[in-house]
Amino acid sequence: MITDTLDPIVLNVLYAAMGGVMTLIFMWLGCKIFNHLVCFDISDELGKGNLAVGLMVVGIFIGVGIAMGLVIGLGLN
C-alpha cells in the first residue's frame, strides 16, 4: 500500500495541501451557488461597498472553511 512507503509527515502535508485546495474549491462553489439564489449580484454589491453583503460572504467562507476543516481533520485519524 502507498501509505506504508510514505513518511507520515509527508502524507500529512499532502493531506493538508489537498484539503486546502478542496476548501478553496468548495468556498468558490458555495459563493457561486448562493449568488444564484439571491436577487442581487454579490460582486456588484461588494463593488458598491455594501457591508452587509461583505459580511454575508465572510460568513459563507467561514462556515464552509470550518466544515471542510472538520472533515479533513477528522479524516487524518
N, CA, C and O atoms as a Tinker XYZ file with bonds, in Angstrom:
   308  protein
     1  N      0.837000   -1.179000    0.000000    73     2
     2  CA     0.000000    0.000000    0.000000    64     1     3
     3  C      0.880000    1.240000    0.000000    63     2     4     5
     4  O      1.985000    1.215000    0.542000    81     3
     5  N      0.406000    2.317000   -0.599000    73     3     6
     6  CA     1.225000    3.528000   -0.743000    64     5     7
     7  C      1.501000    4.204000    0.591000    63     6     8     9
     8  O      2.546000    4.833000    0.755000    81     7
     9  N      0.575000    4.087000    1.558000    73     7    10
    10  CA     0.790000    4.748000    2.849000    64     9    11
    11  C      1.893000    4.074000    3.650000    63    10    12    13
    12  O      2.454000    4.694000    4.553000    81    11
    13  N      2.216000    2.834000    3.350000    73    11    14
    14  CA     3.304000    2.147000    4.060000    64    13    15
    15  C      4.665000    2.682000    3.635000    63    14    16    17
    16  O      5.607000    2.663000    4.427000    81    15
    17  N      4.783000    3.155000    2.406000    73    15    18
    18  CA     6.075000    3.611000    1.905000    64    17    19
    19  C      6.318000    5.092000    2.144000    63    18    20    21
    20  O      7.469000    5.530000    2.128000    81    19
    21  N      5.272000    5.875000    2.365000    73    19    22
    22  CA     5.435000    7.318000    2.585000    64    21    23
    23  C      5.609000    7.616000    4.061000    63    22    24    25
    24  O      4.996000    6.980000    4.919000    81    23
    25  N      6.449000    8.587000    4.338000    73    23    26
    26  CA     6.640000    9.055000    5.700000    64    25    27
    27  C      5.346000    9.723000    6.169000    63    26    28    29
    28  O      4.719000   10.436000    5.385000    81    27
    29  N      4.929000    9.517000    7.412000    73    27    30
    30  CA     3.682000   10.135000    7.895000    64    29    31
    31  C      3.670000   11.662000    7.798000    63    30    32    33
    32  O      2.613000   12.256000    7.587000    81    31
    33  N      4.817000   12.295000    7.946000    73    31    34
    34  CA     4.876000   13.761000    7.836000    64    33    35
    35  C      4.569000   14.198000    6.418000    63    34    36    37
    36  O      3.819000   15.150000    6.204000    81    35
    37  N      5.153000   13.495000    5.438000    73    35    38
    38  CA     4.893000   13.822000    4.032000    64    37    39
    39  C      3.430000   13.574000    3.708000    63    38    40    41
    40  O      2.807000   14.361000    2.994000    81    39
    41  N      2.879000   12.485000    4.228000    73    39    42
    42  CA     1.479000   12.162000    3.985000    64    41    43
    43  C      0.557000   13.213000    4.591000    63    42    44    45
    44  O     -0.434000   13.590000    3.965000    81    43
    45  N      0.860000   13.695000    5.794000    73    43    46
    46  CA     0.045000   14.733000    6.422000    64    45    47
    47  C      0.131000   16.050000    5.660000    63    46    48    49
    48  O     -0.872000   16.754000    5.537000    81    47
    49  N      1.315000   16.397000    5.145000    73    47    50
    50  CA     1.456000   17.614000    4.347000    64    49    51
    51  C      0.653000   17.482000    3.056000    63    50    52    53
    52  O      0.010000   18.435000    2.616000    81    51
    53  N      0.692000   16.308000    2.459000    73    51    54
    54  CA    -0.088000   16.062000    1.250000    64    53    55
    55  C     -1.581000   16.166000    1.535000    63    54    56    57
    56  O     -2.316000   16.777000    0.758000    81    55
    57  N     -2.043000   15.575000    2.644000    73    55    58
    58  CA    -3.448000   15.694000    3.028000    64    57    59
    59  C     -3.842000   17.144000    3.268000    63    58    60    61
    60  O     -4.920000   17.572000    2.856000    81    59
    61  N     -2.970000   17.908000    3.937000    73    59    62
    62  CA    -3.275000   19.307000    4.224000    64    61    63
    63  C     -3.348000   20.126000    2.936000    63    62    64    65
    64  O     -4.219000   20.984000    2.798000    81    63
    65  N     -2.441000   19.867000    1.994000    73    63    66
    66  CA    -2.460000   20.601000    0.725000    64    65    67
    67  C     -3.716000   20.270000   -0.069000    63    66    68    69
    68  O     -4.371000   21.162000   -0.609000    81    67
    69  N     -4.045000   18.988000   -0.138000    73    67    70
    70  CA    -5.265000   18.603000   -0.850000    64    69    71
    71  C     -6.496000   19.174000   -0.160000    63    70    72    73
    72  O     -7.444000   19.587000   -0.826000    81    71
    73  N     -6.488000   19.199000    1.154000    73    71    74
    74  CA    -7.613000   19.768000    1.901000    64    73    75
    75  C     -7.752000   21.260000    1.659000    63    74    76    77
    76  O     -8.867000   21.767000    1.543000    81    75
    77  N     -6.634000   21.970000    1.583000    73    75    78
    78  CA    -6.687000   23.402000    1.294000    64    77    79
    79  C     -7.257000   23.691000   -0.077000    63    78    80    81
    80  O     -8.063000   24.608000   -0.240000    81    79
    81  N     -6.843000   22.913000   -1.064000    73    79    82
    82  CA    -7.368000   23.089000   -2.422000    64    81    83
    83  C     -8.855000   22.766000   -2.456000    63    82    84    85
    84  O     -9.641000   23.492000   -3.067000    81    83
    85  N     -9.239000   21.676000   -1.799000    73    83    86
    86  CA   -10.664000   21.315000   -1.759000    64    85    87
    87  C    -11.489000   22.388000   -1.064000    63    86    88    89
    88  O    -12.601000   22.691000   -1.498000    81    87
    89  N    -10.958000   22.965000    0.008000    73    87    90
    90  CA   -11.674000   24.019000    0.727000    64    89    91
    91  C    -11.880000   25.232000   -0.158000    63    90    92    93
    92  O    -12.971000   25.803000   -0.178000    81    91
    93  N    -10.851000   25.638000   -0.891000    73    91    94
    94  CA   -10.991000   26.780000   -1.796000    64    93    95
    95  C    -12.018000   26.508000   -2.892000    63    94    96    97
    96  O    -12.805000   27.386000   -3.244000    81    95
    97  N    -12.009000   25.293000   -3.427000    73    95    98
    98  CA   -12.975000   24.947000   -4.471000    64    97    99
    99  C    -14.398000   24.983000   -3.913000    63    98   100   101
   100  O    -15.300000   25.519000   -4.556000    81    99
   101  N    -14.604000   24.417000   -2.722000    73    99   102
   102  CA   -15.942000   24.417000   -2.146000    64   101   103
   103  C    -16.397000   25.816000   -1.740000    63   102   104   105
   104  O    -17.588000   26.118000   -1.822000    81   103
   105  N    -15.479000   26.674000   -1.306000    73   103   106
   106  CA   -15.853000   28.057000   -0.998000    64   105   107
   107  C    -16.286000   28.784000   -2.267000    63   106   108   109
   108  O    -17.289000   29.498000   -2.266000    81   107
   109  N    -15.537000   28.604000   -3.343000    73   107   110
   110  CA   -15.895000   29.237000   -4.617000    64   109   111
   111  C    -17.249000   28.727000   -5.098000    63   110   112   113
   112  O    -18.095000   29.508000   -5.534000    81   111
   113  N    -17.448000   27.412000   -5.016000    73   111   114
   114  CA   -18.700000   26.816000   -5.458000    64   113   115
   115  C    -19.872000   27.288000   -4.597000    63   114   116   117
   116  O    -20.946000   27.578000   -5.124000    81   115
   117  N    -19.680000   27.368000   -3.291000    73   115   118
   118  CA   -20.726000   27.857000   -2.397000    64   117   119
   119  C    -21.111000   29.289000   -2.694000    63   118   120   121
   120  O    -22.291000   29.637000   -2.665000    81   119
   121  N    -20.129000   30.118000   -2.980000    73   119   122
   122  CA   -20.415000   31.520000   -3.303000    64   121   123
   123  C    -21.159000   31.624000   -4.630000    63   122   124   125
   124  O    -22.083000   32.428000   -4.757000    81   123
   125  N    -20.773000   30.826000   -5.615000    73   123   126
   126  CA   -21.459000   30.835000   -6.919000    64   125   127
   127  C    -22.908000   30.370000   -6.780000    63   126   128   129
   128  O    -23.811000   30.977000   -7.356000    81   127
   129  N    -23.133000   29.303000   -6.025000    73   127   130
   130  CA   -24.494000   28.800000   -5.835000    64   129   131
   131  C    -25.334000   29.818000   -5.086000    63   130   132   133
   132  O    -26.481000   30.066000   -5.455000    81   131
   133  N    -24.777000   30.408000   -4.037000    73   131   134
   134  CA   -25.532000   31.403000   -3.268000    64   133   135
   135  C    -25.832000   32.634000   -4.112000    63   134   136   137
   136  O    -26.878000   33.259000   -3.938000    81   135
   137  N    -24.935000   32.992000   -5.019000    73   135   138
   138  CA   -25.157000   34.140000   -5.895000    64   137   139
   139  C    -26.369000   33.911000   -6.793000    63   138   140   141
   140  O    -27.070000   34.862000   -7.141000    81   139
   141  N    -26.621000   32.663000   -7.169000    73   139   142
   142  CA   -27.789000   32.352000   -7.996000    64   141   143
   143  C    -29.084000   32.324000   -7.178000    63   142   144   145
   144  O    -30.172000   32.461000   -7.736000    81   143
   145  N    -28.967000   32.147000   -5.853000    73   143   146
   146  CA   -30.154000   32.060000   -5.008000    64   145   147
   147  C    -30.698000   33.416000   -4.585000    63   146   148   149
   148  O    -31.897000   33.545000   -4.342000    81   147
   149  N    -29.849000   34.426000   -4.493000    73   147   150
   150  CA   -30.283000   35.743000   -4.037000    64   149   151
   151  C    -30.678000   36.609000   -5.230000    63   150   152   153
   152  O    -30.309000   36.322000   -6.369000    81   151
   153  N    -31.428000   37.663000   -4.957000    73   151   154
   154  CA   -31.952000   38.500000   -6.042000    64   153   155
   155  C    -31.029000   39.672000   -6.388000    63   154   156   157
   156  O    -31.478000   40.642000   -6.998000    81   155
   157  N    -29.778000   39.601000   -6.018000    73   155   158
   158  CA   -28.811000   40.649000   -6.354000    64   157   159
   159  C    -27.484000   39.998000   -6.712000    63   158   160   161
   160  O    -27.244000   38.833000   -6.394000    81   159
   161  N    -26.623000   40.766000   -7.379000    73   159   162
   162  CA   -25.305000   40.261000   -7.758000    64   161   163
   163  C    -24.313000   40.607000   -6.656000    63   162   164   165
   164  O    -24.146000   41.774000   -6.302000    81   163
   165  N    -23.667000   39.597000   -6.125000    73   163   166
   166  CA   -22.768000   39.798000   -4.985000    64   165   167
   167  C    -21.591000   40.682000   -5.363000    63   166   168   169
   168  O    -21.224000   41.573000   -4.597000    81   167
   169  N    -20.993000   40.457000   -6.524000    73   167   170
   170  CA   -19.816000   41.247000   -6.901000    64   169   171
   171  C    -20.174000   42.718000   -7.128000    63   170   172   173
   172  O    -19.382000   43.598000   -6.792000    81   171
   173  N    -21.355000   42.997000   -7.693000    73   171   174
   174  CA   -21.774000   44.397000   -7.862000    64   173   175
   175  C    -21.986000   45.081000   -6.519000    63   174   176   177
   176  O    -21.575000   46.225000   -6.325000    81   175
   177  N    -22.626000   44.379000   -5.598000    73   175   178
   178  CA   -22.884000   44.959000   -4.280000    64   177   179
   179  C    -21.586000   45.177000   -3.499000    63   178   180   181
   180  O    -21.448000   46.170000   -2.785000    81   179
   181  N    -20.644000   44.255000   -3.635000    73   179   182
   182  CA   -19.352000   44.455000   -2.973000    64   181   183
   183  C    -18.610000   45.639000   -3.581000    63   182   184   185
   184  O    -17.926000   46.381000   -2.876000    81   183
   185  N    -18.751000   45.812000   -4.901000    73   183   186
   186  CA   -18.136000   46.964000   -5.571000    64   185   187
   187  C    -18.719000   48.288000   -5.094000    63   186   188   189
   188  O    -18.023000   49.303000   -5.064000    81   187
   189  N    -19.990000   48.278000   -4.723000    73   187   190
   190  CA   -20.651000   49.484000   -4.199000    64   189   191
   191  C    -20.305000   49.747000   -2.735000    63   190   192   193
   192  O    -20.633000   50.803000   -2.195000    81   191
   193  N    -19.643000   48.786000   -2.097000    73   191   194
   194  CA   -19.257000   48.964000   -0.696000    64   193   195
   195  C    -20.321000   48.526000    0.289000    63   194   196   197
   196  O    -20.340000   49.010000    1.421000    81   195
   197  N    -21.203000   47.630000   -0.102000    73   195   198
   198  CA   -22.267000   47.142000    0.768000    64   197   199
   199  C    -21.673000   46.210000    1.819000    63   198   200   201
   200  O    -21.259000   45.093000    1.507000    81   199
   201  N    -21.636000   46.678000    3.065000    73   199   202
   202  CA   -21.013000   45.904000    4.138000    64   201   203
   203  C    -21.819000   44.667000    4.508000    63   202   204   205
   204  O    -21.243000   43.659000    4.919000    81   203
   205  N    -23.137000   44.724000    4.369000    73   203   206
   206  CA   -23.970000   43.573000    4.705000    64   205   207
   207  C    -23.651000   42.393000    3.784000    63   206   208   209
   208  O    -23.582000   41.251000    4.239000    81   207
   209  N    -23.458000   42.665000    2.508000    73   207   210
   210  CA   -23.113000   41.603000    1.567000    64   209   211
   211  C    -21.706000   41.083000    1.869000    63   210   212   213
   212  O    -21.451000   39.882000    1.775000    81   211
   213  N    -20.812000   41.970000    2.223000    73   211   214
   214  CA   -19.465000   41.550000    2.582000    64   213   215
   215  C    -19.458000   40.632000    3.794000    63   214   216   217
   216  O    -18.745000   39.629000    3.811000    81   215
   217  N    -20.244000   40.966000    4.802000    73   215   218
   218  CA   -20.330000   40.115000    5.983000    64   217   219
   219  C    -20.991000   38.777000    5.654000    63   218   220   221
   220  O    -20.630000   37.746000    6.221000    81   219
   221  N    -21.956000   38.795000    4.740000    73   219   222
   222  CA   -22.601000   37.559000    4.321000    64   221   223
   223  C    -21.587000   36.634000    3.635000    63   222   224   225
   224  O    -21.559000   35.434000    3.911000    81   223
   225  N    -20.765000   37.181000    2.755000    73   223   226
   226  CA   -19.759000   36.383000    2.055000    64   225   227
   227  C    -18.718000   35.855000    3.044000    63   226   228   229
   228  O    -18.281000   34.710000    2.932000    81   227
   229  N    -18.326000   36.671000    3.996000    73   227   230
   230  CA   -17.386000   36.222000    5.027000    64   229   231
   231  C    -17.991000   35.062000    5.818000    63   230   232   233
   232  O    -17.298000   34.095000    6.133000    81   231
   233  N    -19.280000   35.160000    6.136000    73   231   234
   234  CA   -19.958000   34.081000    6.850000    64   233   235
   235  C    -19.980000   32.793000    6.055000    63   234   236   237
   236  O    -19.785000   31.711000    6.609000    81   235
   237  N    -20.217000   32.906000    4.748000    73   235   238
   238  CA   -20.198000   31.721000    3.884000    64   237   239
   239  C    -18.811000   31.088000    3.905000    63   238   240   241
   240  O    -18.683000   29.874000    4.068000    81   239
   241  N    -17.776000   31.904000    3.741000    73   239   242
   242  CA   -16.410000   31.381000    3.706000    64   241   243
   243  C    -16.015000   30.746000    5.035000    63   242   244   245
   244  O    -15.381000   29.691000    5.055000    81   243
   245  N    -16.383000   31.374000    6.133000    73   243   246
   246  CA   -16.043000   30.810000    7.440000    64   245   247
   247  C    -16.783000   29.499000    7.665000    63   246   248   249
   248  O    -16.197000   28.527000    8.144000    81   247
   249  N    -18.067000   29.467000    7.322000    73   247   250
   250  CA   -18.850000   28.247000    7.505000    64   249   251
   251  C    -18.331000   27.084000    6.679000    63   250   252   253
   252  O    -18.167000   25.977000    7.193000    81   251
   253  N    -18.072000   27.328000    5.409000    73   251   254
   254  CA   -17.562000   26.260000    4.550000    64   253   255
   255  C    -16.156000   25.862000    4.988000    63   254   256   257
   256  O    -15.809000   24.681000    4.963000    81   255
   257  N    -15.349000   26.835000    5.386000    73   255   258
   258  CA   -13.992000   26.531000    5.845000    64   257   259
   259  C    -13.982000   25.682000    7.100000    63   258   260   261
   260  O    -13.194000   24.742000    7.208000    81   259
   261  N    -14.849000   26.000000    8.049000    73   259   262
   262  CA   -14.920000   25.193000    9.270000    64   261   263
   263  C    -15.416000   23.789000    8.949000    63   262   264   265
   264  O    -14.875000   22.805000    9.453000    81   263
   265  N    -16.436000   23.698000    8.118000    73   263   266
   266  CA   -16.976000   22.379000    7.771000    64   265   267
   267  C    -15.929000   21.520000    7.072000    63   266   268   269
   268  O    -15.739000   20.359000    7.432000    81   267
   269  N    -15.253000   22.080000    6.083000    73   267   270
   270  CA   -14.234000   21.311000    5.372000    64   269   271
   271  C    -13.051000   20.999000    6.284000    63   270   272   273
   272  O    -12.473000   19.915000    6.198000    81   271
   273  N    -12.688000   21.930000    7.149000    73   271   274
   274  CA   -11.590000   21.688000    8.085000    64   273   275
   275  C    -11.887000   20.547000    9.036000    63   274   276   277
   276  O    -11.008000   19.745000    9.348000    81   275
   277  N    -13.137000   20.475000    9.501000    73   275   278
   278  CA   -13.505000   19.372000   10.379000    64   277   279
   279  C    -13.477000   18.045000    9.637000    63   278   280   281
   280  O    -13.008000   17.038000   10.170000    81   279
   281  N    -13.977000   18.044000    8.413000    73   279   282
   282  CA   -13.975000   16.801000    7.636000    64   281   283
   283  C    -12.546000   16.344000    7.368000    63   282   284   285
   284  O    -12.233000   15.162000    7.514000    81   283
   285  N    -11.692000   17.261000    6.982000    73   283   286
   286  CA   -10.307000   16.897000    6.682000    64   285   287
   287  C     -9.564000   16.518000    7.959000    63   286   288   289
   288  O     -8.807000   15.547000    7.976000    81   287
   289  N     -9.778000   17.278000    9.019000    73   287   290
   290  CA    -9.109000   16.984000   10.288000    64   289   291
   291  C     -9.504000   15.648000   10.862000    63   290   292   293
   292  O     -8.658000   14.913000   11.370000    81   291
   293  N    -10.776000   15.325000   10.787000    73   291   294
   294  CA   -11.216000   14.036000   11.308000    64   293   295
   295  C    -10.798000   12.889000   10.405000    63   294   296   297
   296  O    -10.715000   11.744000   10.848000    81   295
   297  N    -10.535000   13.194000    9.133000    73   295   298
   298  CA   -10.101000   12.158000    8.214000    64   297   299
   299  C     -8.647000   11.764000    8.395000    63   298   300   301
   300  O     -8.220000   10.746000    7.849000    81   299
   301  N     -7.872000   12.539000    9.144000    73   299   302
   302  CA    -6.459000   12.226000    9.349000    64   301   303
   303  C     -6.234000   11.150000   10.401000    63   302   304   305
   304  O     -5.123000   10.635000   10.527000    81   303
   305  N     -7.254000   10.809000   11.146000    73   303   306
   306  CA    -7.082000    9.785000   12.202000    64   305   307
   307  C     -6.947000    8.420000   11.646000    63   306   308
   308  O     -6.796000    7.458000   12.399000    81   307
